[in-house]
Amino acid sequence: MSAASKIFLAFVVALCLTTGAGFAAGKPRSTSTSRQFVVYGADVRVRGALCDLAERTKSNLLQLLGQRDNWKTALVVNLDYPRANFPDAAVAQLAVSQLGFGLKLQLNLLLTREMKGRAVQRELLRAILVEMMYRNRGNIAAGSPYVTPPDWLVEGVLALEPGNDTQSDAELLRTILATPKIAPLEEIVRQKRAQLDAPSRQLHSAYSRALVQLLIDTRGGRSQLARFISDLPDAPTDAMADLRAHFPETLGRAPGKWWALSVAELSAKDRYQMLSAAETGRRLDQALRFSIPAKDGKVRDYSLGEFENFRKLPARRDALRQVGQQLQLLGAQAHPSYRAIVQEAYALTELLVRGKTRGVAARLERIARYRAVIEQQGTEIDDYLNWFEATQSKTSSGVFSQILEADRKTDEAPPRRRDPISVYLDSIEMDAN
């Protein structure tokens, strides 16, 4: 159970015990520990749960960005119950306005028994991001429109909260990787969550997680993401161009490649375990052997080094794309000594997909030489470790302890029973011997 679910377990119980009567008059209020969140209405337990959730949400965001808590504008959260004379009232509505001396943020929440902690946390995070965006912008004219954070940013930050399980997102993206239909990065950046159905929202959340992870994993990515958030009010209408400008090292050069690698890495995260050098080499050999049907229908096996033999076959692109996907997944688990080789093989595969063969042979030769050196070093390391354990080690490695323990127990005689019949049978056996 996530932190948001645990917090709102008490929230739901409190809703079942309270009624809307008595709140029409002056509403009681509660203030959070940092004093940024002031909650009006409902029961004290509900207000306390909401204050705690807001503080946790802000703390997780600051930890993700590597920033300190420097809030300037308090967030007023107004809790209310459904009323018969306002049947179409919005469940959640963020009101942003200018009071002349500063910004005013008010989040109106309609309390219903169907309210989910995740949905409330999403609205709280959106309001916190708005405060960060306009924190240092006190000269905004009254009536000016306000920008809200993009949906991919909100969903990605929520998905990366500590304690959230990555299994569902990884499984979903693994299914997508099985087919060459990864959603383009531009599509994820421009999608609106409110316009998606339930399955599409789950997929959008998984993609958003991969995107935010890609951004913070770049050099200085956390501070760059914080700068991106503060610059959102001045962002151009082209959202993808804005991202490229703030993250030039990844999205400015080859965004498609980095995006595919990030999705592949997340798809393998729940089963992530670094492979040994030998296992990485074996899987690399498997990935680099592929089959392509010829024009006459006959299927032949090829390797990348035989690109002159298959580069004119019509089916080569589909086969090479599958090889690229296998290399992406392998790169997330590869032994460190092999990662450069896997990345280079993936780059060559992408070149061959586009029909570019210049310099491929020389790069393949360099890969072969580098791999031979790695394999030779691996053999020498294994030989040394085996020699040391056999001749120099003063203690047991414990590798065979379970086998030795099982063998010892087998050799031990079972304990004898002391009941009268067993004693009598033992005495007959001793006399016979």
N, C-alpha and C positions, 0 to 999 in steps of 0.2 A: 504494500500500500504506500503510495507516494505521500510526501509531506502535506501536499494540499488536501488529499483525501482524508488524512488523519485530523487535520485542523478542522475540516468542515464536517466531520462526524459529529462533533459537539454542536456545530452550527445547525445541522439538520434536526438534531434532538431538541434544541432550543426552539426551533420554529414550530415543532409539533406541540410544544407546551405553551406557546404564547398565542395571543390573538391580536387582531388589529385594533381593537377598542382601547381607548386610553392614549393613543398616540396622535390623535387629531390636534390636541393642544400642544403646548411647548414641548419639544422633543429633548430628551436627555442626550448627553454626548459623552464620548470617551476619546482620549488622546493617546496615540501610540508612544512608544518609548523614545523615538527620535523627535517626536512632536511634529512630524511632517504630515501625519494622517489624523484627521479629526472626523470621527464617525458620529452621526446623529441618528436617533431613532432606534426602535426595536429594543430587545432585552439586553441587559448588560453582558450576558454571556455571548450573544451574537456580536455585539460591538467589540468585545475582547477578542473573539475569534477572528474577526475581520482585521483588526489592528495587527494581530500576530501574523496573519497571512500577508498583509501589505508589507510589513517589515521584512519578512522572509523573502518575498519577491524582490524587494529592492536590494537586499543583501546579496542574493544570488546574481542579480544583474551587475552590481558593482564588482563582485568577485570575477565575473566573466570578463569585464572590461578592464580590470586592474585599476579601478578608480576609487577615490575616497568619497565619503558622503558629504557633498557640499550643496545640499538642496537649499533653495531660496524661497520657493513658493509652496505653501501648504496645499494639500489636497483635501477638499471637503467631500466626504462620502455621505450621501443622504439616503437612508434606508426607509422604504415605504412598503405598504401592502397593497394588493390589488383592490380597486374600488369599482363599484358597479357603474358609477357615472363616468368612468374613464376606462372602458373595456379595451381600448386600443393603445394603452400606455406602453411605451417601450420598456422592455425588461432591463436594459442597460443603456444609459445615455451619458456621454461625456460632454459637459458644457465648458467651453473655453471663452473667456471674455477679458477685456481690458478695462480696468477701473480708474485709469489715469495715473495712479501711483504704482501700479504693478499688475501682474497677471492674476487672474482668478481661475481656479480649476475646481470643478464640482462634478462628481460622479454620482449619478442618480441610479440606484439599484432597486428593482421591484422584487420583493421577497415572495417567493413561491416555493412550494414543497418540491418542485421539479428543479430547483436551482442546483447547479453543479459547481463544486469548488473550482474546477478547471476553468469554467466560463468566467467566474468572478475574478480569478487570478489573471486571466487574459485581459479583462478590462482594467484591472489595477496596473498591470504592466504597461498597457497602452498609455494610461494617464501619467505614469512615472516617466516614460520616454518623452512625452510631450513636455513635461517640466524640464527635462534635461535639454530638449531642443530649444526652448525659449528662455532658459535660465539667465542668459546674459543679453537679452534683447528687450530692454525696457522702453524703447522708443517706438513701439509699434502703434500706429494710429488706430483710434477706435473704429470698429467696423471692418477692419482688415481680416481677410480669411486666414484661417490657421491650418497648417499642414499636420496631418497625422502620420505616425510611423507606418512604413509598409508592412503588410501582413506577413511576409516571409521573415522579417526581423522579429516580430512578436512571437511567431510560432517557433522559430529557431531557438530563441532564447529560452522559451518555456521547455522545449524538448531537451535542452542541455542542462537543465537543473540537476544538481547533485541528487543521486538516488533514483533518478528516472531510469527505467529499464530500456535498454536499446534493442531488445530482442525483436519487438514487433516492427520497429522501423527497419532493422537490418533484414528481417525476413521479407518485408514488403519490397525493399530495393533489390534484394536477391532475386525475387521473381521478375522484376523489371529487367535486370541484367541478363536473364535467361533469353530475352528477346532484344534485338538491337533497336529498342524504342525508348531510350533514356530521354526524358523531357528536356528540351533546350533550356539553357540557363535564362535566356530572355523571357521565356514563357513563365517560369517560376517567379521571376522578379516582378512581373506585371500582373500576376493572378490576384484576384480578390476572393478571400475566403467565403464571404457571404454569398457569392455566386456559384459555389461548388456544392455538389451533393455530398453525402456522408463518406462514401469510399474515396472520392476525389480529395476531400479534406484530409483524410488520413495520409494519402500519398503526398499531398502538398506539405503536410507537417514533416514527413520524412525527408523530402527534398530540402525543406527549409533548414532542417537540422544539419544536413550535409553542407549547405551553403554557409551557414554561420561558422561551422567548424572549419571549413576551408579558409574563411577570412581570418579567424583568430590564429590559425596555424601558420600564417605567413609571418615573415620577420617583422616584428613590431605590429602585428595584426591587432592586438587588443587596443592599443592606443589609436591605431588607424580607425578601428570601428567606432571608438568613442568620438573621434573627430568627425566621422561620417554622420553620426547621430546629431551632433551639434550643428552640422552644416545642412541638415535636411530642410529647414525653412527656405534656404536659398537654392535648393536642388533644381536642376533643369527638368523639363518635362520628360526627357529621355532618361529613364531610371537606369538603364544599362550603362549609358555613358557616364552617369554620376558614379556608379560603382567602379568603372574602369579608372576614372580619375583619382579615386581614393585608394585603389589597390592596383597600382600599375604593374607591380612585379608579377602578379598572377593573371588577373583579368585583363591587363593591358596588353599582354603578349599573345598567349595562347589560351584564352578562357575555356574553349571547348575541351582541351586536353586536361586542364586542371579540374574542371567540373566533373568530367568522367572519372578521374582518379579519386576525387573526393567521394563520389557516390559509391564507387567500388570498395573503397576503404570502409565506409560505414556499413555496407552490406555484409562485410566479413567481421565486423567488430565483436558481435556476440560470441563468435567461435574463434576469436583471435588467439593464436598461439604461435610464437615464432618457430619456424621450421628449422631443422638442422641443415647444415650445408649440403650433406649428401641428399637429403630429401628434397631440398630446393633444386638441386641439380637434376634430380630424377623428374620432378614435375616440369621443370623448364624444358627438358628433352621431349616430354609428352606434348607440351603446348606448341612446340616448334615443329612438330610433325603433323601435317594436316592433309586432307584429301580434297582434290578438285576434279570434278567431272569434265572431260573433254567434250568437244563438239559432237563426237560420235557416241557419247553416253558412257564411255569407259572411264572408270575412276582410277586415278593414280595418286600415290602419296608423294608429297614434296616437303622440302625444308626451305627456309628463307634463302639459303644460298643458291637454290635452283630457280631464282626469280626469272632468269632468262628463258626458262622452259615453260613457265606458266603465266608470264606477265601479259600475254595476249588472249588468255582464256576468259570468256565472259563471266564465268562463275568465281573468278579469283577474289572479287571484292567481298562477297559474302563470307567466303572462307577466311580471308584475312581479318575481317571484322571480328569473327568468332575467336580467332587467335588473339587479337587485341584485348578482348574481354577477359580471356583466360589469363593473360599477362597482367591485367589490372588487378584481378583477384589474387594472383600469386604475389604481386608486389606488396600487398598488405601483410603477407605472412612470411615473406622471403627472409632468409638469413642475411644479416647485414653485409656480409662479404659479397653477396650475390645481387643486392638491390640495384647497384649501378648497371649490372648486366641486364637485369629484367627491364629496367627503364629504357636502356638503349635499344633492346629488342622491340619494345613497344613502339618507340619512335620510328624505327625502321619499318615496322608493320604499317604504321600510319602513312609513311611515304609511299610504300608499295600499293596501298589502297588507292592513293591518288595517281598512281602510275609513274611516280618519280623514282628513277633508278640511279641517278648520278651519285657517286660516292658510296653506294650501298655496299658494294663488294669490299672496299677498303675498311669500312666500319665493321663489317662482319668478321673480317680477318683480325681486327684489333680485339673484338669480343672473344674470339677463339683463343688468342694468345693470353688475354687477361684471365680467361676461365682456366686455362691450363696451369697458370701460376697459382691460382686459388686452390685448385684441386691438389696440386703438389704440396702446397703448404698444409692443407687439411690432412693429407696422408702422413706427413712428417709429424704433425701435432698428435694425431691418433697413435702413431707408433711410439712416440715419447711417453705419452700418458700410460699406455699399456706396459711399457718397460718399467716406468716408475712404480706403478701399482704392484707389479710382479716382483720387483727386486728391492725397492727402496722404501716403500710405505711401511710405517710401523703400526698402523692400525687397519682394521678391516673396513672396506668401503661400504659394507652393509648391503651390497647388491644381491648377494645370495643368502641373506639372513633368513628370509622366509622359507626358502627351500631347505636350508640346514635345520631349521626349527621343526619343520614338518617331518624330516627324516629322523630326527632325534625322538620325536613323539611316537613314531612308528616302531622304533626299536625298543622303547620302554614297554615293560610288561604291564598289562592293565591291572588296576588294583583288585585284590581278592575280596570276595564277599565273606562276611563273618556270621551269616545265619547258620543254624544247625545243619541243614542239608548240605550247604556248601562246604562246611568244615568236614563233614563226613566224607564227601566226595574227594576233597583234597587229601585226606588221610589214606584213602584207598589208592590214590594216585601215587603217593609217596611210597606206600608198601610195595606197589607194583614195580617201582623203579629200584 
